[in-house]
Amino acid sequence: MTRLRYPDSSVPTSRRSLRRRRVAELRAQGRYGPELREVLPSFVGLGLVLLTLLLLAGRLSHAFGATGLLMCALLSVTVAPAALRLRRRALRRRRGRYTAQELARLDDRGLVEATTRMLERDGWRVADLSLRKGDLHLYARDRHGRALDVRFRPAVTADEDARWLKAPRWTMNRPGPRGSHQPP
Protein backbone atom coordinates (compact mmCIF):
# COMPACT_ATOMS: atom_id res chain seq x y z
CA MET A 1 0.00 0.00 0.00
CA THR A 2 1.35 3.41 -0.89
CA ARG A 3 1.28 6.15 1.63
CA LEU A 4 -0.97 9.04 0.70
CA ARG A 5 0.56 12.46 0.66
CA TYR A 6 -1.65 15.41 1.42
CA PRO A 7 -0.71 18.97 0.52
CA ASP A 8 -2.38 20.26 3.67
CA SER A 9 -0.30 19.64 6.79
CA SER A 10 -3.40 19.68 9.05
CA VAL A 11 -4.57 16.36 7.55
CA PRO A 12 -3.05 13.47 9.50
CA THR A 13 -0.91 11.08 7.46
CA SER A 14 0.25 8.49 9.98
CA ARG A 15 -0.74 4.87 9.47
CA ARG A 16 -2.77 4.90 12.61
CA SER A 17 -4.78 7.97 11.63
CA LEU A 18 -5.34 6.62 8.11
CA ARG A 19 -6.58 3.32 9.59
CA ARG A 20 -8.90 5.18 11.95
CA ARG A 21 -10.28 7.16 9.03
CA ARG A 22 -10.80 3.98 6.96
CA VAL A 23 -12.52 2.26 9.88
CA ALA A 24 -14.74 5.30 10.46
CA GLU A 25 -15.74 5.32 6.79
CA LEU A 26 -16.49 1.58 6.86
CA ARG A 27 -18.54 1.96 10.03
CA ALA A 28 -20.50 4.83 8.50
CA GLN A 29 -21.33 2.51 5.61
CA GLY A 30 -22.27 -0.28 8.04
CA ARG A 31 -19.52 -2.61 6.81
CA TYR A 32 -17.34 -2.76 9.92
CA GLY A 33 -18.31 -4.50 13.14
CA PRO A 34 -17.95 -3.37 16.72
CA GLU A 35 -14.64 -3.48 18.57
CA LEU A 36 -13.90 -5.74 21.52
CA ARG A 37 -14.24 -2.91 24.06
CA GLU A 38 -17.78 -2.32 22.78
CA VAL A 39 -18.93 -5.95 23.10
CA LEU A 40 -16.87 -7.07 26.10
CA PRO A 41 -19.39 -5.85 28.72
CA SER A 42 -22.14 -7.82 26.98
CA PHE A 43 -19.97 -10.95 26.87
CA VAL A 44 -19.09 -10.61 30.55
CA GLY A 45 -22.76 -10.07 31.43
CA LEU A 46 -23.81 -13.09 29.39
CA GLY A 47 -21.11 -15.18 31.04
CA LEU A 48 -22.29 -14.13 34.51
CA VAL A 49 -25.90 -14.94 33.64
CA LEU A 50 -24.91 -18.38 32.34
CA LEU A 51 -22.75 -19.05 35.40
CA THR A 52 -25.59 -18.03 37.70
CA LEU A 53 -27.99 -20.24 35.78
CA LEU A 54 -25.58 -23.17 36.01
CA LEU A 55 -25.12 -22.69 39.76
CA LEU A 56 -28.88 -22.38 40.24
CA ALA A 57 -29.46 -25.55 38.20
CA GLY A 58 -26.88 -27.41 40.28
CA ARG A 59 -28.46 -26.28 43.56
CA LEU A 60 -31.98 -27.07 42.40
CA SER A 61 -31.00 -30.48 41.03
CA HIS A 62 -29.21 -31.29 44.27
CA ALA A 63 -32.22 -30.23 46.34
CA PHE A 64 -35.10 -31.47 44.14
CA GLY A 65 -33.54 -33.83 41.58
CA ALA A 66 -35.02 -33.79 38.08
CA THR A 67 -37.84 -31.49 39.22
CA GLY A 68 -35.27 -28.85 40.15
CA LEU A 69 -33.72 -28.99 36.68
CA LEU A 70 -37.18 -28.67 35.14
CA MET A 71 -37.91 -25.63 37.36
CA CYS A 72 -34.63 -24.01 36.28
CA ALA A 73 -35.38 -24.62 32.59
CA LEU A 74 -38.89 -23.22 33.00
CA LEU A 75 -37.52 -20.15 34.77
CA SER A 76 -34.99 -19.49 31.99
CA VAL A 77 -37.58 -19.94 29.24
CA THR A 78 -39.94 -17.40 30.83
CA VAL A 79 -37.42 -14.80 32.00
CA ALA A 80 -35.12 -14.70 28.95
CA PRO A 81 -37.64 -13.32 26.40
CA ALA A 82 -38.81 -10.60 28.80
CA ALA A 83 -35.23 -9.57 29.55
CA LEU A 84 -34.34 -9.52 25.84
CA ARG A 85 -37.36 -7.36 25.03
CA LEU A 86 -36.42 -4.82 27.72
CA ARG A 87 -32.79 -4.86 26.56
CA ARG A 88 -33.76 -4.26 22.92
CA ARG A 89 -35.93 -1.31 23.92
CA ALA A 90 -33.11 0.25 25.93
CA LEU A 91 -30.59 -0.31 23.13
CA ARG A 92 -32.96 1.18 20.56
CA ARG A 93 -33.33 4.34 22.65
CA ARG A 94 -29.57 4.52 23.25
CA ARG A 95 -29.04 4.41 19.47
CA GLY A 96 -31.41 7.37 19.05
CA ARG A 97 -34.56 5.59 17.89
CA TYR A 98 -37.68 6.57 19.81
CA THR A 99 -41.39 6.02 19.35
CA ALA A 100 -43.81 8.94 19.54
CA GLN A 101 -45.17 7.64 22.85
CA GLU A 102 -41.68 7.47 24.37
CA LEU A 103 -40.94 11.05 23.29
CA ALA A 104 -44.26 12.25 24.73
CA ARG A 105 -43.38 10.78 28.16
CA LEU A 106 -39.95 12.47 28.39
CA ASP A 107 -39.29 15.41 30.68
CA ASP A 108 -37.25 18.43 29.54
CA ARG A 109 -33.85 16.90 30.34
CA GLY A 110 -34.86 13.58 28.76
CA LEU A 111 -35.90 15.41 25.59
CA VAL A 112 -32.47 17.05 25.42
CA GLU A 113 -30.82 13.63 25.81
CA ALA A 114 -33.07 12.11 23.13
CA THR A 115 -32.29 14.97 20.74
CA THR A 116 -28.58 14.53 21.40
CA ARG A 117 -28.77 10.81 20.62
CA MET A 118 -30.78 11.39 17.44
CA LEU A 119 -28.35 14.02 16.16
CA GLU A 120 -25.34 11.82 16.95
CA ARG A 121 -27.03 8.92 15.18
CA ASP A 122 -27.30 11.11 12.07
CA GLY A 123 -23.59 12.04 12.14
CA TRP A 124 -23.64 15.35 14.06
CA ARG A 125 -21.17 16.20 16.82
CA VAL A 126 -23.22 17.61 19.67
CA ALA A 127 -22.19 19.87 22.54
CA ASP A 128 -24.57 20.38 25.45
CA LEU A 129 -24.42 24.08 26.34
CA SER A 130 -27.00 23.98 29.13
CA LEU A 131 -25.73 26.30 31.83
CA ARG A 132 -28.56 26.23 34.30
CA LYS A 133 -31.67 24.15 34.79
CA GLY A 134 -34.01 26.54 32.97
CA ASP A 135 -31.89 27.06 29.85
CA LEU A 136 -31.53 23.88 27.80
CA HIS A 137 -29.34 24.44 24.76
CA LEU A 138 -27.52 22.19 22.26
CA TYR A 139 -25.03 23.09 19.57
CA ALA A 140 -24.24 20.61 16.79
CA ARG A 141 -21.97 20.50 13.73
CA ASP A 142 -21.76 17.93 10.99
CA ARG A 143 -18.76 16.96 8.87
CA HIS A 144 -19.87 19.31 6.09
CA GLY A 145 -19.46 22.32 8.40
CA ARG A 146 -23.18 22.96 8.91
CA ALA A 147 -24.15 24.20 12.36
CA LEU A 148 -27.34 23.59 14.28
CA ASP A 149 -28.36 25.57 17.35
CA VAL A 150 -31.20 23.96 19.35
CA ARG A 151 -32.88 25.64 22.32
CA PHE A 152 -35.57 24.00 24.41
CA ARG A 153 -38.41 25.85 26.11
CA PRO A 154 -40.65 24.43 28.81
CA ALA A 155 -44.20 23.46 27.90
CA VAL A 156 -45.64 26.31 30.00
CA THR A 157 -44.71 28.71 27.20
CA ALA A 158 -47.15 27.02 24.80
CA ASP A 159 -49.12 30.27 24.46
CA GLU A 160 -46.04 31.94 23.01
CA ASP A 161 -45.72 29.08 20.51
CA ALA A 162 -49.24 29.75 19.28
CA ARG A 163 -48.31 33.39 18.60
CA TRP A 164 -45.21 32.28 16.68
CA LEU A 165 -47.32 30.07 14.43
CA LYS A 166 -49.64 32.95 13.53
CA ALA A 167 -46.77 35.30 12.64
CA PRO A 168 -45.90 35.48 8.92
CA ARG A 169 -42.69 33.72 8.03
CA TRP A 170 -40.32 34.19 5.15
CA THR A 171 -38.51 31.20 3.81
CA MET A 172 -35.43 30.95 1.69
CA ASN A 173 -36.11 29.20 -1.62
CA ARG A 174 -33.98 28.53 -4.63
CA PRO A 175 -33.28 31.55 -6.77
CA GLY A 176 -35.81 31.80 -9.54
CA PRO A 177 -37.65 34.30 -11.64
CA ARG A 178 -39.45 35.73 -8.57
CA GLY A 179 -36.28 36.21 -6.51
CA SER A 180 -34.69 34.28 -3.71
CA HIS A 181 -36.95 35.43 -0.85
CA GLN A 182 -40.53 34.31 -1.23
CA PRO A 183 -43.34 34.20 1.31
CA PRO A 184 -44.81 30.77 2.06
C-alpha positions in Angstrom: 0.0 0.0 0.0 1.4 3.4 -0.9 1.3 6.1 1.6 -1.0 9.0 0.7 0.6 12.5 0.7 -1.7 15.4 1.4 -0.7 19.0 0.5 -2.4 20.3 3.7 -0.3 19.6 6.8 -3.4 19.7 9.0 -4.6 16.4 7.5 -3.1 13.5 9.5 -0.9 11.1 7.5 0.2 8.5 10.0 -0.7 4.9 9.5 -2.8 4.9 12.6 -4.8 8.0 11.6 -5.3 6.6 8.1 -6.6 3.3 9.6 -8.9 5.2 12.0 -10.3 7.2 9.0 -10.8 4.0 7.0 -12.5 2.3 9.9 -14.7 5.3 10.5 -15.7 5.3 6.8 -16.5 1.6 6.9 -18.5 2.0 10.0 -20.5 4.8 8.5 -21.3 2.5 5.6 -22.3 -0.3 8.0 -19.5 -2.6 6.8 -17.3 -2.8 9.9 -18.3 -4.5 13.1 -17.9 -3.4 16.7 -14.6 -3.5 18.6 -13.9 -5.7 21.5 -14.2 -2.9 24.1 -17.8 -2.3 22.8 -18.9 -5.9 23.1 -16.9 -7.1 26.1 -19.4 -5.8 28.7 -22.1 -7.8 27.0 -20.0 -10.9 26.9 -19.1 -10.6 30.6 -22.8 -10.1 31.4 -23.8 -13.1 29.4 -21.1 -15.2 31.0 -22.3 -14.1 34.5 -25.9 -14.9 33.6 -24.9 -18.4 32.3 -22.8 -19.0 35.4 -25.6 -18.0 37.7 -28.0 -20.2 35.8 -25.6 -23.2 36.0 -25.1 -22.7 39.8 -28.9 -22.4 40.2 -29.5 -25.5 38.2 -26.9 -27.4 40.3 -28.5 -26.3 43.6 -32.0 -27.1 42.4 -31.0 -30.5 41.0 -29.2 -31.3 44.3 -32.2 -30.2 46.3 -35.1 -31.5 44.1 -33.5 -33.8 41.6 -35.0 -33.8 38.1 -37.8 -31.5 39.2 -35.3 -28.8 40.1 -33.7 -29.0 36.7 -37.2 -28.7 35.1 -37.9 -25.6 37.4 -34.6 -24.0 36.3 -35.4 -24.6 32.6 -38.9 -23.2 33.0 -37.5 -20.2 34.8 -35.0 -19.5 32.0 -37.6 -19.9 29.2 -39.9 -17.4 30.8 -37.4 -14.8 32.0 -35.1 -14.7 29.0 -37.6 -13.3 26.4 -38.8 -10.6 28.8 -35.2 -9.6 29.6 -34.3 -9.5 25.8 -37.4 -7.4 25.0 -36.4 -4.8 27.7 -32.8 -4.9 26.6 -33.8 -4.3 22.9 -35.9 -1.3 23.9 -33.1 0.2 25.9 -30.6 -0.3 23.1 -33.0 1.2 20.6 -33.3 4.3 22.6 -29.6 4.5 23.2 -29.0 4.4 19.5 -31.4 7.4 19.1 -34.6 5.6 17.9 -37.7 6.6 19.8 -41.4 6.0 19.3 -43.8 8.9 19.5 -45.2 7.6 22.8 -41.7 7.5 24.4 -40.9 11.1 23.3 -44.3 12.3 24.7 -43.4 10.8 28.2 -40.0 12.5 28.4 -39.3 15.4 30.7 -37.3 18.4 29.5 -33.9 16.9 30.3 -34.9 13.6 28.8 -35.9 15.4 25.6 -32.5 17.1 25.4 -30.8 13.6 25.8 -33.1 12.1 23.1 -32.3 15.0 20.7 -28.6 14.5 21.4 -28.8 10.8 20.6 -30.8 11.4 17.4 -28.4 14.0 16.2 -25.3 11.8 17.0 -27.0 8.9 15.2 -27.3 11.1 12.1 -23.6 12.0 12.1 -23.6 15.3 14.1 -21.2 16.2 16.8 -23.2 17.6 19.7 -22.2 19.9 22.5 -24.6 20.4 25.5 -24.4 24.1 26.3 -27.0 24.0 29.1 -25.7 26.3 31.8 -28.6 26.2 34.3 -31.7 24.1 34.8 -34.0 26.5 33.0 -31.9 27.1 29.8 -31.5 23.9 27.8 -29.3 24.4 24.8 -27.5 22.2 22.3 -25.0 23.1 19.6 -24.2 20.6 16.8 -22.0 20.5 13.7 -21.8 17.9 11.0 -18.8 17.0 8.9 -19.9 19.3 6.1 -19.5 22.3 8.4 -23.2 23.0 8.9 -24.1 24.2 12.4 -27.3 23.6 14.3 -28.4 25.6 17.4 -31.2 24.0 19.4 -32.9 25.6 22.3 -35.6 24.0 24.4 -38.4 25.8 26.1 -40.7 24.4 28.8 -44.2 23.5 27.9 -45.6 26.3 30.0 -44.7 28.7 27.2 -47.1 27.0 24.8 -49.1 30.3 24.5 -46.0 31.9 23.0 -45.7 29.1 20.5 -49.2 29.7 19.3 -48.3 33.4 18.6 -45.2 32.3 16.7 -47.3 30.1 14.4 -49.6 33.0 13.5 -46.8 35.3 12.6 -45.9 35.5 8.9 -42.7 33.7 8.0 -40.3 34.2 5.2 -38.5 31.2 3.8 -35.4 30.9 1.7 -36.1 29.2 -1.6 -34.0 28.5 -4.6 -33.3 31.5 -6.8 -35.8 31.8 -9.5 -37.6 34.3 -11.6 -39.4 35.7 -8.6 -36.3 36.2 -6.5 -34.7 34.3 -3.7 -36.9 35.4 -0.8 -40.5 34.3 -1.2 -43.3 34.2 1.3 -44.8 30.8 2.1 
